Amino acid sequence: MDQPEETYALDYVLGYRCADSRQNVHINAEGNICYMTAALGVVLDHTCSPQTQKFFGGGEVDNTAKNVANDTNAHTDDIMCLSMSEDRTTCLTGQVGRAPSVFTWNSCSGEKMNRAKLPRGSRGVSACGLAIDCGRFAVADLHDNHKVHCFSADGSKIFEAKGSNDKILDLAFNRAEGSCNFATAGRKHIAFWDQDGGKKNGIFGSFARTSFSCVTWSKAGVAYSGGSNGKIYTWNGNSCENMMDAHKGFVCSIKCIGDDKMVSGGYDGRVCLWNTSDMSLT
């Protein structure tokens, strides 16, 4: 019954959790790939042979149940979502659990930066996002009210508010300089939030209402969302101003990069690069 003298260390971990989340694999500042599997954040160096990995989390833990395990330094249950900062140096991850933990960690070394804790009843973190330059991050939980929680960079809570009656699948901050606004998107809805927790639901007008699994912002402060109908929606404030054909089937992922480029991926297996100035394919 005594603890053995042997110790272990993570060497290489197989797997990638993608079946029930989106927008969760990114390139860090060193050109390596960050993603998650089980309770680990993984940094994969794909340039060397054999390939190597660094980790956020892992290591020896107490022999106890997940729901009472010590989550001070790392996740204790499956990570549900992952987001990366604009400068690609910081990852944000949230896990499943009755009172789930959220961590920021160095995307190159895997070292812990800060931690936040959601209240009991949250059930898990379904989406997360990092602000560009106002020192905030926000997450959406799996409570019946799908609450949204906003924190300062050190993990102290700024506000908590009801999100939607339906599951939130993605959360993204406005990339315009100095903005703390963000958007949440999910089943049958999209919403736009200000820095104080004020929310405005998306107004579709004459455009078809649909579900969204992804949302992104340009540096000009324009939001784009990917619909289950294969179309990309353009938003001016909380009003839809354009809808265009993009993919056959669900738009699974969408991301603005640089000043005027956007990448989208769809259920049709295609990856498209767009010019946001005129929404033309490049």
Contacts in CASP RR format, 6 or more apart in sequence:
PFRMAT RR
TARGET T0000
AUTHOR 0000-0000-0000
METHOD contacts of the structure
MODEL  1
MDQPEETYALDYVLGYRCADSRQNVHINAEGNICYMTAALGVVLDHTCSP
QTQKFFGGGEVDNTAKNVANDTNAHTDDIMCLSMSEDRTTCLTGQVGRAP
SVFTWNSCSGEKMNRAKLPRGSRGVSACGLAIDCGRFAVADLHDNHKVHC
FSADGSKIFEAKGSNDKILDLAFNRAEGSCNFATAGRKHIAFWDQDGGKK
NGIFGSFARTSFSCVTWSKAGVAYSGGSNGKIYTWNGNSCENMMDAHKGF
VCSIKCIGDDKMVSGGYDGRVCLWNTSDMSLT
7 60 0 8 1.000
8 59 0 8 1.000
8 60 0 8 1.000
9 59 0 8 1.000
10 40 0 8 1.000
10 53 0 8 1.000
10 55 0 8 1.000
10 58 0 8 1.000
10 59 0 8 1.000
11 53 0 8 1.000
12 51 0 8 1.000
12 52 0 8 1.000
12 53 0 8 1.000
13 37 0 8 1.000
13 38 0 8 1.000
13 40 0 8 1.000
13 42 0 8 1.000
13 53 0 8 1.000
13 55 0 8 1.000
14 37 0 8 1.000
15 37 0 8 1.000
16 25 0 8 1.000
16 35 0 8 1.000
16 36 0 8 1.000
16 37 0 8 1.000
16 42 0 8 1.000
17 24 0 8 1.000
17 35 0 8 1.000
17 36 0 8 1.000
17 37 0 8 1.000
17 38 0 8 1.000
17 78 0 8 1.000
17 79 0 8 1.000
17 80 0 8 1.000
18 24 0 8 1.000
18 25 0 8 1.000
20 80 0 8 1.000
21 80 0 8 1.000
21 81 0 8 1.000
21 126 0 8 1.000
21 127 0 8 1.000
21 169 0 8 1.000
22 169 0 8 1.000
22 170 0 8 1.000
22 213 0 8 1.000
22 214 0 8 1.000
22 252 0 8 1.000
22 253 0 8 1.000
23 81 0 8 1.000
23 83 0 8 1.000
23 170 0 8 1.000
23 172 0 8 1.000
23 214 0 8 1.000
23 253 0 8 1.000
23 255 0 8 1.000
24 35 0 8 1.000
24 36 0 8 1.000
24 81 0 8 1.000
24 82 0 8 1.000
24 83 0 8 1.000
25 33 0 8 1.000
25 34 0 8 1.000
25 35 0 8 1.000
25 82 0 8 1.000
26 33 0 8 1.000
26 34 0 8 1.000
26 35 0 8 1.000
26 82 0 8 1.000
26 83 0 8 1.000
26 84 0 8 1.000
26 88 0 8 1.000
26 91 0 8 1.000
26 107 0 8 1.000
27 33 0 8 1.000
27 34 0 8 1.000
27 88 0 8 1.000
28 34 0 8 1.000
28 43 0 8 1.000
28 84 0 8 1.000
28 88 0 8 1.000
28 89 0 8 1.000
28 91 0 8 1.000
28 107 0 8 1.000
28 108 0 8 1.000
29 87 0 8 1.000
29 88 0 8 1.000
29 89 0 8 1.000
29 107 0 8 1.000
29 108 0 8 1.000
30 108 0 8 1.000
31 47 0 8 1.000
32 43 0 8 1.000
32 44 0 8 1.000
32 45 0 8 1.000
32 46 0 8 1.000
32 47 0 8 1.000
32 108 0 8 1.000
33 43 0 8 1.000
33 44 0 8 1.000
33 46 0 8 1.000
34 41 0 8 1.000
34 42 0 8 1.000
34 43 0 8 1.000
34 44 0 8 1.000
34 82 0 8 1.000
34 84 0 8 1.000
34 91 0 8 1.000
34 107 0 8 1.000
35 41 0 8 1.000
35 42 0 8 1.000
35 44 0 8 1.000
35 82 0 8 1.000
36 42 0 8 1.000
36 79 0 8 1.000
36 82 0 8 1.000
36 93 0 8 1.000
37 79 0 8 1.000
38 78 0 8 1.000
38 79 0 8 1.000
39 57 0 8 1.000
39 58 0 8 1.000
39 74 0 8 1.000
39 75 0 8 1.000
39 76 0 8 1.000
39 77 0 8 1.000
39 78 0 8 1.000
39 79 0 8 1.000
39 95 0 8 1.000
40 55 0 8 1.000
40 56 0 8 1.000
40 57 0 8 1.000
40 58 0 8 1.000
40 75 0 8 1.000
40 79 0 8 1.000
41 55 0 8 1.000
41 56 0 8 1.000
41 57 0 8 1.000
41 75 0 8 1.000
41 79 0 8 1.000
41 82 0 8 1.000
41 91 0 8 1.000
41 93 0 8 1.000
41 105 0 8 1.000
41 110 0 8 1.000
42 53 0 8 1.000
42 54 0 8 1.000
42 55 0 8 1.000
42 56 0 8 1.000
43 53 0 8 1.000
43 54 0 8 1.000
43 55 0 8 1.000
43 56 0 8 1.000
43 107 0 8 1.000
43 108 0 8 1.000
43 109 0 8 1.000
43 110 0 8 1.000
44 51 0 8 1.000
44 52 0 8 1.000
44 53 0 8 1.000
45 51 0 8 1.000
45 52 0 8 1.000
45 53 0 8 1.000
45 54 0 8 1.000
54 108 0 8 1.000
54 109 0 8 1.000
54 110 0 8 1.000
55 110 0 8 1.000
56 74 0 8 1.000
56 91 0 8 1.000
56 93 0 8 1.000
56 103 0 8 1.000
56 105 0 8 1.000
56 110 0 8 1.000
56 111 0 8 1.000
56 112 0 8 1.000
57 73 0 8 1.000
57 74 0 8 1.000
57 75 0 8 1.000
57 110 0 8 1.000
58 74 0 8 1.000
61 69 0 8 1.000
61 70 0 8 1.000
61 76 0 8 1.000
62 69 0 8 1.000
62 70 0 8 1.000
66 76 0 8 1.000
66 77 0 8 1.000
66 97 0 8 1.000
67 97 0 8 1.000
67 98 0 8 1.000
69 76 0 8 1.000
70 76 0 8 1.000
71 95 0 8 1.000
71 101 0 8 1.000
71 115 0 8 1.000
71 117 0 8 1.000
72 115 0 8 1.000
73 112 0 8 1.000
73 115 0 8 1.000
74 103 0 8 1.000
74 112 0 8 1.000
75 93 0 8 1.000
75 94 0 8 1.000
75 95 0 8 1.000
75 101 0 8 1.000
75 103 0 8 1.000
76 95 0 8 1.000
76 101 0 8 1.000
77 95 0 8 1.000
77 96 0 8 1.000
77 97 0 8 1.000
77 100 0 8 1.000
78 95 0 8 1.000
78 96 0 8 1.000
79 93 0 8 1.000
79 94 0 8 1.000
79 95 0 8 1.000
80 94 0 8 1.000
80 95 0 8 1.000
80 96 0 8 1.000
80 124 0 8 1.000
80 125 0 8 1.000
80 126 0 8 1.000
81 93 0 8 1.000
81 94 0 8 1.000
81 125 0 8 1.000
81 126 0 8 1.000
81 127 0 8 1.000
81 128 0 8 1.000
81 139 0 8 1.000
82 91 0 8 1.000
82 92 0 8 1.000
82 93 0 8 1.000
82 94 0 8 1.000
82 128 0 8 1.000
83 91 0 8 1.000
83 92 0 8 1.000
83 93 0 8 1.000
83 128 0 8 1.000
83 129 0 8 1.000
83 130 0 8 1.000
83 137 0 8 1.000
83 171 0 8 1.000
84 90 0 8 1.000
84 91 0 8 1.000
84 92 0 8 1.000
84 107 0 8 1.000
84 130 0 8 1.000
85 91 0 8 1.000
85 92 0 8 1.000
85 107 0 8 1.000
85 130 0 8 1.000
85 132 0 8 1.000
86 130 0 8 1.000
86 132 0 8 1.000
86 133 0 8 1.000
86 175 0 8 1.000
88 107 0 8 1.000
89 106 0 8 1.000
89 107 0 8 1.000
89 108 0 8 1.000
90 104 0 8 1.000
90 105 0 8 1.000
90 106 0 8 1.000
90 107 0 8 1.000
90 113 0 8 1.000
90 130 0 8 1.000
91 104 0 8 1.000
91 105 0 8 1.000
91 106 0 8 1.000
91 107 0 8 1.000
91 110 0 8 1.000
92 102 0 8 1.000
92 103 0 8 1.000
92 104 0 8 1.000
92 128 0 8 1.000
92 129 0 8 1.000
92 130 0 8 1.000
92 137 0 8 1.000
92 139 0 8 1.000
93 102 0 8 1.000
93 103 0 8 1.000
93 105 0 8 1.000
93 128 0 8 1.000
94 100 0 8 1.000
94 101 0 8 1.000
94 102 0 8 1.000
94 103 0 8 1.000
94 124 0 8 1.000
94 125 0 8 1.000
94 128 0 8 1.000
94 139 0 8 1.000
95 101 0 8 1.000
95 102 0 8 1.000
95 124 0 8 1.000
95 125 0 8 1.000
96 123 0 8 1.000
96 124 0 8 1.000
96 125 0 8 1.000
96 142 0 8 1.000
97 122 0 8 1.000
97 123 0 8 1.000
97 124 0 8 1.000
98 120 0 8 1.000
98 121 0 8 1.000
98 122 0 8 1.000
98 123 0 8 1.000
99 117 0 8 1.000
99 118 0 8 1.000
99 119 0 8 1.000
99 120 0 8 1.000
99 121 0 8 1.000
99 122 0 8 1.000
100 117 0 8 1.000
100 118 0 8 1.000
100 122 0 8 1.000
100 123 0 8 1.000
100 124 0 8 1.000
100 125 0 8 1.000
100 141 0 8 1.000
101 115 0 8 1.000
101 116 0 8 1.000
101 117 0 8 1.000
101 118 0 8 1.000
102 115 0 8 1.000
102 116 0 8 1.000
102 117 0 8 1.000
102 118 0 8 1.000
102 125 0 8 1.000
102 128 0 8 1.000
102 137 0 8 1.000
102 139 0 8 1.000
102 151 0 8 1.000
103 112 0 8 1.000
103 113 0 8 1.000
103 114 0 8 1.000
103 115 0 8 1.000
103 116 0 8 1.000
104 112 0 8 1.000
104 113 0 8 1.000
104 114 0 8 1.000
104 115 0 8 1.000
104 130 0 8 1.000
104 137 0 8 1.000
104 153 0 8 1.000
105 111 0 8 1.000
105 112 0 8 1.000
105 113 0 8 1.000
106 112 0 8 1.000
106 113 0 8 1.000
114 153 0 8 1.000
114 154 0 8 1.000
114 155 0 8 1.000
115 155 0 8 1.000
116 137 0 8 1.000
116 139 0 8 1.000
116 149 0 8 1.000
116 151 0 8 1.000
116 155 0 8 1.000
116 156 0 8 1.000
116 157 0 8 1.000
118 124 0 8 1.000
118 125 0 8 1.000
118 139 0 8 1.000
118 141 0 8 1.000
118 149 0 8 1.000
121 141 0 8 1.000
121 143 0 8 1.000
122 141 0 8 1.000
122 142 0 8 1.000
122 143 0 8 1.000
122 147 0 8 1.000
123 141 0 8 1.000
123 142 0 8 1.000
123 143 0 8 1.000
124 141 0 8 1.000
124 142 0 8 1.000
125 139 0 8 1.000
125 140 0 8 1.000
125 141 0 8 1.000
125 142 0 8 1.000
126 140 0 8 1.000
126 141 0 8 1.000
126 142 0 8 1.000
126 146 0 8 1.000
126 167 0 8 1.000
126 168 0 8 1.000
126 169 0 8 1.000
127 139 0 8 1.000
127 140 0 8 1.000
127 168 0 8 1.000
127 169 0 8 1.000
127 170 0 8 1.000
127 171 0 8 1.000
127 184 0 8 1.000
128 137 0 8 1.000
128 138 0 8 1.000
128 139 0 8 1.000
128 140 0 8 1.000
128 171 0 8 1.000
129 137 0 8 1.000
129 138 0 8 1.000
129 139 0 8 1.000
129 171 0 8 1.000
129 172 0 8 1.000
129 173 0 8 1.000
129 182 0 8 1.000
130 136 0 8 1.000
130 137 0 8 1.000
130 173 0 8 1.000
131 137 0 8 1.000
131 138 0 8 1.000
131 173 0 8 1.000
131 179 0 8 1.000
131 180 0 8 1.000
131 182 0 8 1.000
132 173 0 8 1.000
132 174 0 8 1.000
132 175 0 8 1.000
132 176 0 8 1.000
132 177 0 8 1.000
132 178 0 8 1.000
132 179 0 8 1.000
133 177 0 8 1.000
133 178 0 8 1.000
134 178 0 8 1.000
134 179 0 8 1.000
134 180 0 8 1.000
134 195 0 8 1.000
135 152 0 8 1.000
135 153 0 8 1.000
136 150 0 8 1.000
136 151 0 8 1.000
136 152 0 8 1.000
136 153 0 8 1.000
136 158 0 8 1.000
136 173 0 8 1.000
136 180 0 8 1.000
136 195 0 8 1.000
137 150 0 8 1.000
137 151 0 8 1.000
137 153 0 8 1.000
138 148 0 8 1.000
138 149 0 8 1.000
138 150 0 8 1.000
138 151 0 8 1.000
138 171 0 8 1.000
138 173 0 8 1.000
138 182 0 8 1.000
138 193 0 8 1.000
139 148 0 8 1.000
139 149 0 8 1.000
139 151 0 8 1.000
139 171 0 8 1.000
140 146 0 8 1.000
140 147 0 8 1.000
140 148 0 8 1.000
140 149 0 8 1.000
140 163 0 8 1.000
140 168 0 8 1.000
140 171 0 8 1.000
140 184 0 8 1.000
141 147 0 8 1.000
141 148 0 8 1.000
141 149 0 8 1.000
142 167 0 8 1.000
145 162 0 8 1.000
145 163 0 8 1.000
145 164 0 8 1.000
145 165 0 8 1.000
146 162 0 8 1.000
146 163 0 8 1.000
146 164 0 8 1.000
146 165 0 8 1.000
146 166 0 8 1.000
146 167 0 8 1.000
146 168 0 8 1.000
147 160 0 8 1.000
147 161 0 8 1.000
147 162 0 8 1.000
147 163 0 8 1.000
148 160 0 8 1.000
148 161 0 8 1.000
148 162 0 8 1.000
148 163 0 8 1.000
148 168 0 8 1.000
148 171 0 8 1.000
148 184 0 8 1.000
148 193 0 8 1.000
148 197 0 8 1.000
148 199 0 8 1.000
149 157 0 8 1.000
149 159 0 8 1.000
149 160 0 8 1.000
150 157 0 8 1.000
150 158 0 8 1.000
150 159 0 8 1.000
150 160 0 8 1.000
150 193 0 8 1.000
150 197 0 8 1.000
151 157 0 8 1.000
151 158 0 8 1.000
152 158 0 8 1.000
159 196 0 8 1.000
159 197 0 8 1.000
161 193 0 8 1.000
161 197 0 8 1.000
161 198 0 8 1.000
161 199 0 8 1.000
163 184 0 8 1.000
163 191 0 8 1.000
163 199 0 8 1.000
164 184 0 8 1.000
164 186 0 8 1.000
164 189 0 8 1.000
164 191 0 8 1.000
166 186 0 8 1.000
166 187 0 8 1.000
166 188 0 8 1.000
166 189 0 8 1.000
167 186 0 8 1.000
167 187 0 8 1.000
168 184 0 8 1.000
168 185 0 8 1.000
168 186 0 8 1.000
169 185 0 8 1.000
169 186 0 8 1.000
169 187 0 8 1.000
169 212 0 8 1.000
169 213 0 8 1.000
169 214 0 8 1.000
170 184 0 8 1.000
170 185 0 8 1.000
170 186 0 8 1.000
170 212 0 8 1.000
170 213 0 8 1.000
170 214 0 8 1.000
170 215 0 8 1.000
171 182 0 8 1.000
171 183 0 8 1.000
171 184 0 8 1.000
171 185 0 8 1.000
171 215 0 8 1.000
172 182 0 8 1.000
172 183 0 8 1.000
172 215 0 8 1.000
172 216 0 8 1.000
172 217 0 8 1.000
172 223 0 8 1.000
173 179 0 8 1.000
173 180 0 8 1.000
173 181 0 8 1.000
173 182 0 8 1.000
173 217 0 8 1.000
174 180 0 8 1.000
174 181 0 8 1.000
174 182 0 8 1.000
174 183 0 8 1.000
174 217 0 8 1.000
174 221 0 8 1.000
174 223 0 8 1.000
175 217 0 8 1.000
175 218 0 8 1.000
175 219 0 8 1.000
175 221 0 8 1.000
175 256 0 8 1.000
176 217 0 8 1.000
176 219 0 8 1.000
176 220 0 8 1.000
176 221 0 8 1.000
177 219 0 8 1.000
179 221 0 8 1.000
180 194 0 8 1.000
180 195 0 8 1.000
181 192 0 8 1.000
181 193 0 8 1.000
181 194 0 8 1.000
181 195 0 8 1.000
182 192 0 8 1.000
182 193 0 8 1.000
183 190 0 8 1.000
183 191 0 8 1.000
183 192 0 8 1.000
183 193 0 8 1.000
183 215 0 8 1.000
183 217 0 8 1.000
183 223 0 8 1.000
183 225 0 8 1.000
183 235 0 8 1.000
184 190 0 8 1.000
184 191 0 8 1.000
184 193 0 8 1.000
184 215 0 8 1.000
185 191 0 8 1.000
185 212 0 8 1.000
185 213 0 8 1.000
185 214 0 8 1.000
185 215 0 8 1.000
185 225 0 8 1.000
185 226 0 8 1.000
186 211 0 8 1.000
186 212 0 8 1.000
186 213 0 8 1.000
187 211 0 8 1.000
188 209 0 8 1.000
188 210 0 8 1.000
188 211 0 8 1.000
189 201 0 8 1.000
189 202 0 8 1.000
189 211 0 8 1.000
189 212 0 8 1.000
190 201 0 8 1.000
190 202 0 8 1.000
190 212 0 8 1.000
190 215 0 8 1.000
190 225 0 8 1.000
190 233 0 8 1.000
190 235 0 8 1.000
191 199 0 8 1.000
191 200 0 8 1.000
191 201 0 8 1.000
191 202 0 8 1.000
191 238 0 8 1.000
192 199 0 8 1.000
192 200 0 8 1.000
192 201 0 8 1.000
192 202 0 8 1.000
192 223 0 8 1.000
192 235 0 8 1.000
192 237 0 8 1.000
192 238 0 8 1.000
193 199 0 8 1.000
200 237 0 8 1.000
200 238 0 8 1.000
201 238 0 8 1.000
202 235 0 8 1.000
202 238 0 8 1.000
202 239 0 8 1.000
202 240 0 8 1.000
203 238 0 8 1.000
203 239 0 8 1.000
203 240 0 8 1.000
204 240 0 8 1.000
205 239 0 8 1.000
205 240 0 8 1.000
207 233 0 8 1.000
207 240 0 8 1.000
207 243 0 8 1.000
208 229 0 8 1.000
208 231 0 8 1.000
208 243 0 8 1.000
210 227 0 8 1.000
210 228 0 8 1.000
210 229 0 8 1.000
210 231 0 8 1.000
211 227 0 8 1.000
211 228 0 8 1.000
212 225 0 8 1.000
212 226 0 8 1.000
212 227 0 8 1.000
212 228 0 8 1.000
212 233 0 8 1.000
213 226 0 8 1.000
213 227 0 8 1.000
213 228 0 8 1.000
213 250 0 8 1.000
213 251 0 8 1.000
213 252 0 8 1.000
213 253 0 8 1.000
214 225 0 8 1.000
214 226 0 8 1.000
214 227 0 8 1.000
214 251 0 8 1.000
214 252 0 8 1.000
214 253 0 8 1.000
214 254 0 8 1.000
214 255 0 8 1.000
215 223 0 8 1.000
215 224 0 8 1.000
215 225 0 8 1.000
215 226 0 8 1.000
215 254 0 8 1.000
216 223 0 8 1.000
216 224 0 8 1.000
216 225 0 8 1.000
216 254 0 8 1.000
216 255 0 8 1.000
216 256 0 8 1.000
216 262 0 8 1.000
217 223 0 8 1.000
217 224 0 8 1.000
217 256 0 8 1.000
218 224 0 8 1.000
218 256 0 8 1.000
218 260 0 8 1.000
218 262 0 8 1.000
218 276 0 8 1.000
219 256 0 8 1.000
219 258 0 8 1.000
219 259 0 8 1.000
220 276 0 8 1.000
222 234 0 8 1.000
222 235 0 8 1.000
222 236 0 8 1.000
222 276 0 8 1.000
223 234 0 8 1.000
223 235 0 8 1.000
223 237 0 8 1.000
224 232 0 8 1.000
224 233 0 8 1.000
224 234 0 8 1.000
224 235 0 8 1.000
224 254 0 8 1.000
224 256 0 8 1.000
224 262 0 8 1.000
224 276 0 8 1.000
225 232 0 8 1.000
225 233 0 8 1.000
225 235 0 8 1.000
225 254 0 8 1.000
226 232 0 8 1.000
226 233 0 8 1.000
226 246 0 8 1.000
226 251 0 8 1.000
226 254 0 8 1.000
226 264 0 8 1.000
227 233 0 8 1.000
227 250 0 8 1.000
227 251 0 8 1.000
228 249 0 8 1.000
228 250 0 8 1.000
228 251 0 8 1.000
229 249 0 8 1.000
230 245 0 8 1.000
230 246 0 8 1.000
230 247 0 8 1.000
230 248 0 8 1.000
230 249 0 8 1.000
230 250 0 8 1.000
230 251 0 8 1.000
230 266 0 8 1.000
230 267 0 8 1.000
231 243 0 8 1.000
231 244 0 8 1.000
231 245 0 8 1.000
231 246 0 8 1.000
231 251 0 8 1.000
232 243 0 8 1.000
232 244 0 8 1.000
232 246 0 8 1.000
232 251 0 8 1.000
232 254 0 8 1.000
232 264 0 8 1.000
232 274 0 8 1.000
232 279 0 8 1.000
233 240 0 8 1.000
233 242 0 8 1.000
233 243 0 8 1.000
234 240 0 8 1.000
234 241 0 8 1.000
234 242 0 8 1.000
234 243 0 8 1.000
234 244 0 8 1.000
234 279 0 8 1.000
235 241 0 8 1.000
242 279 0 8 1.000
244 279 0 8 1.000
246 264 0 8 1.000
246 266 0 8 1.000
246 272 0 8 1.000
247 264 0 8 1.000
247 265 0 8 1.000
247 266 0 8 1.000
247 267 0 8 1.000
247 268 0 8 1.000
247 269 0 8 1.000
247 270 0 8 1.000
247 272 0 8 1.000
248 267 0 8 1.000
248 268 0 8 1.000
249 266 0 8 1.000
249 267 0 8 1.000
249 268 0 8 1.000
250 266 0 8 1.000
250 267 0 8 1.000
251 264 0 8 1.000
251 265 0 8 1.000
251 266 0 8 1.000
251 267 0 8 1.000
252 265 0 8 1.000
252 266 0 8 1.000
252 267 0 8 1.000
253 263 0 8 1.000
253 264 0 8 1.000
253 265 0 8 1.000
253 266 0 8 1.000
254 262 0 8 1.000
254 263 0 8 1.000
254 264 0 8 1.000
254 265 0 8 1.000
255 262 0 8 1.000
255 263 0 8 1.000
255 264 0 8 1.000
256 262 0 8 1.000
256 276 0 8 1.000
257 263 0 8 1.000
260 275 0 8 1.000
260 276 0 8 1.000
260 277 0 8 1.000
261 273 0 8 1.000
261 274 0 8 1.000
261 275 0 8 1.000
261 276 0 8 1.000
261 282 0 8 1.000
262 273 0 8 1.000
262 274 0 8 1.000
262 275 0 8 1.000
262 276 0 8 1.000
263 271 0 8 1.000
263 272 0 8 1.000
263 273 0 8 1.000
263 274 0 8 1.000
264 271 0 8 1.000
264 272 0 8 1.000
264 274 0 8 1.000
265 271 0 8 1.000
265 272 0 8 1.000
272 281 0 8 1.000
273 281 0 8 1.000
273 282 0 8 1.000
274 280 0 8 1.000
274 281 0 8 1.000
274 282 0 8 1.000
275 281 0 8 1.000
275 282 0 8 1.000
END
